[in-house]
Amino acid sequence: MARQSSKASSRNNRKTILLGLALRQRGPSGKWRIRFLWGRIFGILALLVIAGYLAGATAIYFYFKENKGYKGVSFGQVMALPFNMEKFQQQRGDYEIQEAKNYLKENDVRKAYFYLRSGVAHNPTNLEGRTLLSEFALLAKRQPEEAISLMRGGIPYAGNDKDYLKRYIQLLLRYQQDQEVMDVADTILSKNPDAEVQRLLALAAATAHYYRGDFDQAEDYIRQYDLDNDLEGTLLSARISWDRGQQQAAISKLETSIGKYPNDEPVYALLSRFYRDMGAHAKARRYAVLRNINAPLSVTPRIDLLYSLDNTDKPERADREAEAILAQFGDDDKALIALANYATDSGRVDLARRIYETALENDFNIAPFALLLVEAHITGGDYQGAIDFTEELSKEKPEWMERNMGVFNSLRSVAYHGIGNKDYSDMYLEQFLKQGNVRVDTLIAVSRRFTEMGGKEQARKILVKAIHDNSDNQAALSRLIELEIDMGNSAQLGTYLKKLLQMRRPSVELLQKAYRSLGSDRFIFTQDRETLLIELDTIIHPDKQRPS
């Protein structure tokens, strides 16, 4: 009884309060004291923190999985998020880039682009994502700098990734960013990269110097990195000798390299071109034949042989070979396009028509074949035939016509110019020039057609638009300068020449022509004439001693 009474008294003297987190206890003096139960408090706090963390992680998990579309997220990744945010973002970026590739396979370009942008933003180290996104920028016809900037941003992460570096360099060279090629190559070469990367970058630097006309520097790279012991280096070395005017040295470099590399086809191709440029068409044909033998299953050497046969007055053999190519490669759309280009260049309307019909039978994309058939009529001088075919196509209104209306109208303009109908020619030319998204190389090709047919004013108008659309296009600017000289237009000649002299190694023949023209009274009022004459003289005669 006494023990039970003692327990009851103890319970009366001790009471838990604050939801069991504290103890109210009577002391010996009869006063009440409060003692916090810290073990219990910390235990409950720990449980609350864990519960809160789990609840937050769950919310974040479903946020990324449902709201952000990150289906690949795992609960474990989210749990570790505060401790490894950077890794989580990289994993998320990798997932989004993979999703973009999946959408590309499904031809859902819009979603692919969205995921690519997000993926590269979350994981800037993903080089594949950067490459794909740069290709998107080019396909969308944005400024090339956007694509270049994307690739440039991946260089710190590229290391010895040869494929990525190659793609970046190709992009820079394509848009004449030669100085950046030199800078990037020198920077990475100074870090002693892998042998393959070293050769890639050395060749890139040599090529960039070659494009700028710095032949000595280009050859320094070739010697220093032993590039003349591989195929690309040999081809570049031969081009340098050729452009120096050392034709025999260029040919000798190529001919002594035959059999040295696994594939002689590029050597034969360059030899064929060099001999063709020299007017030695028999030798050009010989190497075209060797090129064909070296790659019997490839259509490109056989097309090259067709041109050589034409140049050596063997049209009957060229016709037979063209028929054989059509029979063998009739189910290959790329081969047919190459053959159609040959038919167009040589004005073989019947061949172009049979190629067009073959493409129809095989349900190929018919647009390029139809346009090349129109152009074949023009090359062959059958302007009325070109007009009749374009009218026939206009009545049919095929679905491809709207996408190719610019090129279509340009061909109509040329054809009407050919029959002397200036009104219709000018009308279609204006429609062509107003058409958006016409490629600069198309503008150059149409201007060349007009020039060949005596339509210099029309050609000039087209080239002015080409320069307006792309002021850095050297081919268009060079042709415009030549046309301005031929037409005696001095108003903008000085501006155009100054722009050209800042570009990649202009044609020596064009510079000589400009120098002679500026020295005549016809161009006496050309802007900055004296300064330009001095600059041109320095470029044309680099070894000429000037008085100090």
C-alpha positions as CSV (number, residue, x, y, z in Angstrom):
1,M,0.0,0.0,0.0
2,A,2.8,2.4,0.9
3,R,4.5,1.6,-2.4
4,Q,1.4,2.4,-4.4
5,S,0.9,5.6,-2.4
6,S,4.5,6.6,-3.3
7,K,4.0,6.1,-7.0
8,A,0.8,8.1,-7.0
9,S,2.6,10.9,-5.1
10,S,5.4,10.8,-7.7
11,R,2.9,11.1,-10.6
12,N,1.2,14.0,-8.9
13,N,4.6,15.7,-8.5
14,R,5.5,15.2,-12.3
15,K,3.4,16.1,-15.3
16,T,4.3,16.3,-19.0
17,I,3.3,19.5,-20.7
18,L,3.8,21.2,-24.2
19,L,2.6,18.0,-26.0
20,G,5.1,15.9,-24.0
21,L,8.1,18.1,-24.9
22,A,8.6,19.3,-21.3
23,L,8.2,18.0,-17.8
24,R,6.6,20.0,-14.9
25,Q,8.1,18.8,-11.7
26,R,7.6,19.7,-8.0
27,G,10.8,20.1,-6.1
28,P,11.5,19.2,-2.4
29,S,10.5,22.8,-1.4
30,G,7.2,22.3,-3.1
31,K,7.9,24.7,-6.0
32,W,7.2,23.6,-9.5
33,R,10.0,23.5,-12.1
34,I,9.8,23.0,-15.9
35,R,12.4,20.8,-17.6
36,F,12.6,20.5,-21.4
37,L,13.0,17.0,-22.7
38,W,15.7,17.8,-25.3
39,G,16.2,14.3,-26.5
40,R,12.5,14.0,-27.4
41,I,12.5,17.5,-28.9
42,F,15.5,16.8,-31.1
43,G,14.1,13.4,-32.1
44,I,10.8,15.0,-33.1
45,L,12.6,17.8,-34.9
46,A,14.7,15.3,-36.8
47,L,11.6,13.4,-37.8
48,L,9.9,16.7,-38.9
49,V,13.0,17.6,-41.0
50,I,13.1,14.2,-42.6
51,A,9.4,14.3,-43.3
52,G,9.7,17.8,-44.7
53,Y,12.6,16.8,-46.8
54,L,10.8,13.8,-48.2
55,A,7.7,16.0,-48.8
56,G,9.8,18.6,-50.6
57,A,11.7,16.0,-52.6
58,T,8.4,14.4,-53.6
59,A,7.0,17.8,-54.7
60,I,10.2,18.6,-56.7
61,Y,10.2,15.1,-58.2
62,F,6.6,15.5,-59.5
63,Y,7.4,19.1,-60.6
64,F,10.2,18.0,-62.8
65,K,8.5,14.8,-64.0
66,E,5.1,16.3,-64.8
67,N,5.5,20.1,-65.2
68,K,9.0,20.1,-66.8
69,G,8.6,17.0,-68.8
70,Y,11.8,15.4,-67.3
71,K,10.4,11.8,-67.4
72,G,13.9,10.4,-66.8
73,V,14.2,11.9,-63.3
74,S,14.6,9.5,-60.4
75,F,13.6,10.0,-56.8
76,G,17.2,9.3,-55.8
77,Q,18.4,12.1,-58.0
78,V,16.0,14.6,-56.4
79,M,17.0,13.4,-52.9
80,A,20.6,14.2,-53.6
81,L,19.8,17.5,-55.4
82,P,21.0,19.9,-52.7
83,F,24.3,18.1,-52.5
84,N,25.0,17.8,-56.3
85,M,23.0,20.4,-58.2
86,E,25.5,20.7,-61.1
87,K,25.4,16.9,-61.7
88,F,21.6,17.0,-61.6
89,Q,21.5,19.8,-64.2
90,Q,23.9,17.9,-66.5
91,Q,21.8,14.7,-66.2
92,R,18.7,16.7,-67.0
93,G,20.4,18.3,-70.0
94,D,21.6,14.9,-71.3
95,Y,18.0,13.6,-71.0
96,E,16.6,16.5,-72.9
97,I,19.1,16.2,-75.7
98,Q,18.3,12.5,-76.0
99,E,14.6,13.4,-76.1
100,A,15.4,15.9,-78.9
101,K,17.1,13.2,-80.9
102,N,14.0,11.0,-80.4
103,Y,11.7,13.8,-81.6
104,L,14.0,14.3,-84.7
105,K,13.5,10.6,-85.6
106,E,9.7,11.3,-85.4
107,N,10.2,14.5,-87.6
108,D,8.8,16.7,-84.8
109,V,11.2,19.5,-85.4
110,R,9.5,22.0,-83.1
111,K,9.8,19.8,-80.0
112,A,13.3,18.7,-81.0
113,Y,14.4,22.3,-81.1
114,F,12.8,23.1,-77.7
115,Y,14.4,20.2,-76.0
116,L,17.8,20.9,-77.6
117,R,17.8,24.5,-76.5
118,S,16.9,23.5,-72.9
119,G,19.3,20.6,-72.9
120,V,22.3,22.6,-74.0
121,A,21.4,25.4,-71.4
122,H,21.3,22.8,-68.6
123,N,24.4,20.9,-69.7
124,P,26.7,23.1,-71.7
125,T,29.3,20.3,-71.7
126,N,27.2,18.1,-74.0
127,L,29.0,18.5,-77.3
128,E,26.5,16.5,-79.3
129,G,23.7,18.8,-78.2
130,R,25.8,21.9,-79.2
131,T,26.5,20.4,-82.6
132,L,22.8,19.6,-83.3
133,L,21.7,23.0,-82.1
134,S,24.3,24.8,-84.3
135,E,22.9,22.8,-87.3
136,F,19.4,24.0,-86.4
137,A,20.6,27.6,-86.4
138,L,22.0,27.1,-89.9
139,L,18.9,25.4,-91.2
140,A,16.8,28.2,-89.8
141,K,19.0,30.6,-91.9
142,R,20.0,32.6,-88.9
143,Q,23.2,34.6,-88.7
144,P,26.2,32.2,-88.9
145,E,27.6,33.7,-85.8
146,E,24.9,32.0,-83.7
147,A,26.0,28.6,-84.9
148,I,29.7,29.5,-84.6
149,S,29.1,30.8,-81.0
150,L,27.4,27.6,-80.0
151,M,30.3,25.5,-81.2
152,R,32.9,27.9,-79.8
153,G,31.3,27.6,-76.3
154,G,32.0,23.8,-76.4
155,I,35.8,24.2,-77.0
156,P,36.7,24.3,-73.3
157,Y,35.0,20.8,-72.9
158,A,36.1,19.3,-76.2
159,G,39.6,18.1,-75.1
160,N,40.8,15.7,-77.7
161,D,37.3,15.2,-79.3
162,K,38.5,15.2,-82.9
163,D,35.0,15.0,-84.4
164,Y,33.8,18.1,-82.5
165,L,36.9,20.1,-83.4
166,K,36.6,19.1,-87.0
167,R,33.0,20.2,-87.2
168,Y,33.9,23.6,-85.5
169,I,36.8,24.2,-87.9
170,Q,34.7,23.3,-91.0
171,L,32.1,25.8,-89.8
172,L,34.7,28.5,-89.3
173,L,36.3,27.9,-92.7
174,R,32.9,27.8,-94.4
175,Y,32.1,31.3,-93.2
176,Q,35.7,32.6,-93.8
177,Q,36.6,33.0,-90.1
178,D,40.2,32.2,-91.0
179,Q,41.7,34.2,-88.2
180,E,39.7,32.3,-85.5
181,V,40.8,29.0,-87.1
182,M,44.5,30.1,-86.7
183,D,43.9,31.3,-83.1
184,V,42.1,28.1,-82.0
185,A,44.6,25.9,-83.7
186,D,47.6,27.6,-82.2
187,T,46.0,27.7,-78.7
188,I,45.2,23.9,-78.7
189,L,48.5,22.9,-80.4
190,S,50.4,24.7,-77.6
191,K,48.8,22.2,-75.2
192,N,50.3,19.2,-77.1
193,P,47.1,17.3,-77.9
194,D,46.8,13.8,-79.3
195,A,48.6,13.1,-82.6
196,E,45.3,12.9,-84.6
197,V,44.1,16.2,-83.1
198,Q,47.5,17.8,-83.7
199,R,47.4,16.9,-87.4
200,L,43.8,18.1,-87.8
201,L,44.6,21.5,-86.2
202,A,47.9,21.9,-88.1
203,L,46.1,21.2,-91.4
204,A,43.3,23.6,-90.4
205,A,45.8,26.4,-89.6
206,A,47.7,25.7,-92.9
207,T,44.4,25.8,-94.8
208,A,43.4,29.1,-93.2
209,H,46.7,30.7,-94.1
210,Y,46.4,29.3,-97.7
211,Y,42.9,30.9,-98.0
212,R,44.4,34.2,-96.9
213,G,47.2,33.9,-99.4
214,D,49.8,33.5,-96.7
215,F,51.6,30.7,-98.6
216,D,54.8,30.8,-96.6
217,Q,53.0,30.4,-93.3
218,A,50.9,27.6,-94.7
219,E,54.0,25.7,-95.9
220,D,55.6,26.3,-92.4
221,Y,52.7,24.2,-90.8
222,I,53.0,21.6,-93.5
223,R,56.8,21.1,-92.8
224,Q,56.6,21.5,-89.0
225,Y,53.9,18.9,-88.6
226,D,55.0,16.6,-91.5
227,L,51.6,17.1,-93.3
228,D,53.0,16.3,-96.7
229,N,53.1,12.7,-95.6
230,D,49.3,12.4,-95.5
231,L,46.7,12.8,-98.3
232,E,45.1,16.1,-97.2
233,G,48.5,17.8,-96.7
234,T,49.8,16.7,-100.1
235,L,46.7,18.0,-101.8
236,L,47.0,21.4,-100.0
237,S,50.8,21.6,-100.8
238,A,49.9,21.0,-104.5
239,R,47.3,23.7,-104.4
240,I,49.8,26.2,-102.9
241,S,52.3,25.4,-105.6
242,W,49.6,25.8,-108.3
243,D,48.5,29.1,-106.9
244,R,52.1,30.4,-106.8
245,G,52.2,29.8,-110.5
246,Q,54.4,26.7,-110.1
247,Q,52.2,24.4,-112.2
248,Q,54.8,21.7,-112.9
249,A,55.7,21.5,-109.2
250,A,52.1,21.1,-108.3
251,I,51.6,18.3,-110.8
252,S,54.8,16.6,-109.8
253,K,53.8,16.6,-106.1
254,L,50.5,14.8,-107.1
255,E,52.0,12.4,-109.6
256,T,54.7,11.2,-107.2
257,S,52.1,10.6,-104.5
258,I,50.1,8.2,-106.6
259,G,50.0,4.8,-104.8
260,K,51.3,6.3,-101.6
261,Y,47.9,6.6,-99.9
262,P,45.0,4.1,-99.5
263,N,42.8,6.2,-101.8
264,D,44.2,7.8,-105.0
265,E,40.8,9.1,-106.1
266,P,41.3,12.7,-104.7
267,V,44.7,12.8,-106.3
268,Y,43.3,11.8,-109.7
269,A,40.5,14.4,-109.3
270,L,42.9,17.3,-108.7
271,L,45.3,16.2,-111.4
272,S,42.4,16.0,-113.9
273,R,41.3,19.5,-112.8
274,F,44.8,21.0,-113.1
275,Y,45.4,19.5,-116.6
276,R,41.9,20.7,-117.7
277,D,42.7,24.2,-116.5
278,M,46.0,24.1,-118.5
279,G,44.1,23.0,-121.6
280,A,45.7,19.6,-121.6
281,H,42.4,17.8,-122.1
282,A,43.9,14.5,-123.1
283,K,45.8,14.2,-119.9
284,A,42.8,15.4,-117.9
285,R,40.7,12.7,-119.5
286,R,43.4,10.1,-118.7
287,Y,43.3,10.9,-115.0
288,A,39.5,11.1,-115.1
289,V,39.5,7.5,-116.4
290,L,42.0,6.4,-113.7
291,R,39.7,8.0,-111.1
292,N,36.8,6.1,-112.5
293,I,38.8,2.8,-112.3
294,N,39.9,3.6,-108.8
295,A,36.2,4.0,-107.7
296,P,34.1,1.9,-110.1
297,L,31.0,1.9,-107.9
298,S,31.0,5.7,-107.4
299,V,29.1,7.9,-109.7
300,T,31.1,11.1,-109.1
301,P,34.3,9.9,-111.0
302,R,32.1,8.8,-113.9
303,I,30.4,12.2,-114.1
304,D,33.8,13.9,-114.1
305,L,34.8,11.6,-117.0
306,L,31.8,12.9,-118.9
307,Y,33.0,16.5,-118.7
308,S,36.5,15.3,-119.8
309,L,35.1,13.5,-122.8
310,D,33.2,16.6,-123.9
311,N,36.4,18.6,-123.6
312,T,38.3,16.1,-125.8
313,D,35.7,16.2,-128.6
314,K,34.3,12.8,-127.8
315,P,30.5,13.6,-127.5
316,E,29.4,10.2,-128.8
317,R,31.3,8.3,-126.1
318,A,30.0,10.8,-123.5
319,D,26.5,10.1,-124.7
320,R,27.0,6.3,-124.3
321,E,28.5,6.7,-120.9
322,A,25.7,9.0,-119.7
323,E,23.2,6.4,-120.9
324,A,25.0,3.7,-119.0
325,I,25.0,5.8,-115.8
326,L,21.3,6.5,-116.2
327,A,20.6,2.7,-116.5
328,Q,22.9,1.8,-113.6
329,F,21.9,4.5,-111.2
330,G,18.3,5.2,-112.1
331,D,17.1,4.3,-108.7
332,D,19.6,6.6,-106.9
333,D,18.3,10.1,-106.5
334,K,21.6,11.6,-105.6
335,A,23.3,10.0,-108.6
336,L,20.5,11.2,-110.9
337,I,20.9,14.8,-109.6
338,A,24.6,14.7,-110.5
339,L,23.8,13.4,-114.0
340,A,21.0,16.0,-114.4
341,N,23.5,18.7,-113.6
342,Y,25.8,17.4,-116.3
343,A,22.9,17.3,-118.8
344,T,22.1,20.9,-117.9
345,D,25.7,22.1,-118.1
346,S,26.2,20.5,-121.5
347,G,22.7,21.5,-122.8
348,R,21.6,17.9,-123.4
349,V,17.8,18.4,-123.3
350,D,16.9,14.9,-124.3
351,L,19.1,13.4,-121.5
352,A,17.7,15.9,-119.0
353,R,14.1,14.9,-120.0
354,R,14.8,11.2,-119.6
355,I,16.3,11.8,-116.2
356,Y,13.2,13.9,-115.3
357,E,10.9,11.0,-116.4
358,T,13.0,8.4,-114.5
359,A,12.7,10.6,-111.3
360,L,8.9,10.7,-111.8
361,E,8.7,6.9,-112.2
362,N,10.7,6.4,-109.0
363,D,8.6,9.0,-107.1
364,F,11.7,11.1,-106.2
365,N,11.4,14.7,-105.1
366,I,10.8,16.0,-108.5
367,A,11.5,19.8,-108.0
368,P,15.3,19.7,-108.7
369,F,14.8,17.5,-111.8
370,A,12.1,19.8,-113.2
371,L,14.1,22.9,-112.7
372,L,17.2,21.4,-114.2
373,L,15.2,20.4,-117.3
374,V,14.1,24.0,-117.7
375,E,17.8,25.1,-117.3
376,A,18.9,22.5,-119.8
377,H,16.6,24.0,-122.4
378,I,18.2,27.4,-121.7
379,T,21.8,26.1,-121.9
380,G,21.0,24.4,-125.2
381,G,19.6,27.7,-126.5
382,D,16.0,26.4,-126.7
383,Y,14.5,29.3,-124.9
384,Q,11.0,28.7,-126.3
385,G,11.1,25.1,-125.1
386,A,12.0,26.4,-121.6
387,I,9.1,28.8,-121.7
388,D,6.7,26.1,-122.9
389,F,7.7,23.7,-120.1
390,T,7.4,26.4,-117.4
391,E,3.9,27.2,-118.7
392,E,3.0,23.6,-118.5
393,L,4.3,23.3,-115.0
394,S,2.4,26.6,-114.0
395,K,-0.9,25.1,-115.2
396,E,-0.3,21.9,-113.2
397,K,0.7,23.9,-110.1
398,P,2.6,21.0,-108.4
399,E,3.0,21.3,-104.6
400,W,6.7,21.9,-104.8
401,M,6.4,25.1,-107.0
402,E,5.5,27.5,-104.2
403,R,8.7,26.5,-102.2
404,N,10.8,27.0,-105.3
405,M,9.0,30.0,-106.8
406,G,12.1,32.2,-106.7
407,V,14.3,29.8,-108.8
408,F,11.3,29.1,-111.1
409,N,10.8,32.8,-111.8
410,S,14.5,33.4,-112.4
411,L,14.5,30.7,-115.1
412,R,11.4,32.2,-116.7
413,S,13.1,35.6,-116.7
414,V,16.2,34.2,-118.4
415,A,14.1,32.3,-121.0
416,Y,12.1,35.4,-121.9
417,H,15.3,37.4,-122.1
418,G,16.5,34.8,-124.6
419,I,13.6,35.3,-127.0
420,G,13.9,39.1,-126.6
421,N,10.7,39.6,-124.6
422,K,12.0,42.3,-122.2
423,D,8.7,43.1,-120.6
424,Y,8.1,39.5,-119.4
425,S,11.8,39.0,-118.5
426,D,11.8,42.1,-116.3
427,M,8.5,41.2,-114.7
428,Y,9.7,37.7,-113.7
429,L,13.1,39.2,-112.6
430,E,11.4,41.6,-110.2
431,Q,9.3,38.7,-108.8
432,F,12.5,36.7,-108.4
433,L,14.3,39.5,-106.6
434,K,11.3,40.1,-104.2
435,Q,11.2,36.5,-103.2
436,G,12.5,35.8,-99.7
437,N,15.1,33.2,-98.7
438,V,16.8,33.0,-102.1
439,R,20.3,31.5,-101.6
440,V,23.2,33.7,-102.6
441,D,24.7,31.0,-104.8
442,T,21.3,30.9,-106.7
443,L,21.6,34.7,-107.3
444,I,25.2,34.3,-108.5
445,A,24.2,31.5,-110.9
446,V,21.3,33.5,-112.4
447,S,23.5,36.6,-112.8
448,R,26.0,34.5,-114.6
449,R,23.3,33.3,-117.0
450,F,22.3,36.9,-117.8
451,T,25.9,37.9,-118.3
452,E,26.5,35.1,-120.8
453,M,23.4,36.3,-122.7
454,G,24.5,39.9,-122.7
455,G,22.1,41.0,-119.9
456,K,24.7,42.9,-117.9
457,E,22.2,45.3,-116.3
458,Q,20.0,42.5,-115.1
459,A,23.1,40.6,-113.8
460,R,24.2,43.7,-111.9
461,K,20.8,44.2,-110.3
462,I,20.9,40.5,-109.1
463,L,24.4,40.8,-107.7
464,V,23.6,44.1,-105.9
465,K,20.8,42.1,-104.1
466,A,23.2,39.3,-103.3
467,I,25.6,41.7,-101.7
468,H,22.8,43.4,-99.8
469,D,21.6,40.0,-98.5
470,N,25.1,38.8,-97.7
471,S,27.8,41.5,-97.7
472,D,30.5,38.9,-96.9
473,N,30.0,36.7,-99.9
474,Q,33.2,37.0,-101.8
475,A,32.1,35.2,-104.9
476,A,29.2,37.6,-105.4
477,L,31.3,40.7,-104.6
478,S,34.1,39.6,-107.0
479,R,31.5,39.1,-109.9
480,L,29.9,42.5,-109.1
481,I,33.3,44.2,-109.2
482,E,34.1,42.6,-112.6
483,L,30.8,43.6,-113.9
484,E,31.2,47.2,-112.7
485,I,34.5,47.4,-114.5
486,D,33.1,46.0,-117.7
487,M,30.2,48.4,-117.6
488,G,32.3,51.4,-116.6
489,N,30.5,52.1,-113.4
490,S,32.7,53.9,-111.0
491,A,30.2,55.2,-108.4
492,Q,30.5,52.2,-106.0
493,L,33.7,50.5,-107.4
494,G,36.0,52.0,-104.7
495,T,33.7,50.8,-101.9
496,Y,33.4,47.3,-103.4
497,L,37.2,47.0,-103.9
498,K,38.0,48.1,-100.4
499,K,35.6,45.4,-99.1
500,L,37.2,42.8,-101.3
501,L,40.7,43.6,-100.2
502,Q,39.7,42.7,-96.6
503,M,38.6,39.3,-97.7
504,R,40.2,35.9,-98.3
505,R,42.9,36.0,-101.0
506,P,41.0,37.6,-104.0
507,S,41.6,36.5,-107.5
508,V,44.9,37.8,-108.9
509,E,43.4,38.1,-112.3
510,L,40.5,40.3,-111.0
511,L,43.0,42.5,-109.0
512,Q,45.1,43.0,-112.1
513,K,42.0,43.9,-114.1
514,A,41.0,46.4,-111.4
515,Y,44.5,47.8,-111.3
516,R,44.6,48.4,-115.0
517,S,41.1,49.9,-115.0
518,L,41.7,52.3,-112.2
519,G,44.8,53.5,-113.9
520,S,42.7,54.6,-116.9
521,D,40.8,57.9,-117.4
522,R,37.5,56.0,-117.5
523,F,37.7,55.5,-113.7
524,I,39.4,58.7,-112.7
525,F,36.6,59.7,-110.4
526,T,36.5,56.4,-108.4
527,Q,36.5,57.0,-104.7
528,D,40.0,56.6,-103.0
529,R,41.4,55.8,-106.4
530,E,45.1,56.6,-105.6
531,T,45.0,54.7,-102.3
532,L,43.5,51.6,-104.0
533,L,46.1,51.8,-106.8
534,I,48.9,51.6,-104.2
535,E,47.2,48.7,-102.3
536,L,46.6,46.8,-105.5
537,D,50.2,47.4,-106.7
538,T,51.5,46.1,-103.4
539,I,49.4,42.9,-103.6
540,I,50.1,42.2,-107.3
541,H,53.9,43.0,-107.0
542,P,54.8,42.0,-103.4
543,D,58.6,41.9,-104.2
544,K,58.6,45.3,-105.8
545,Q,61.0,47.6,-104.1
546,R,59.6,51.0,-103.2
547,P,61.7,54.1,-102.4
548,S,61.8,54.9,-98.7
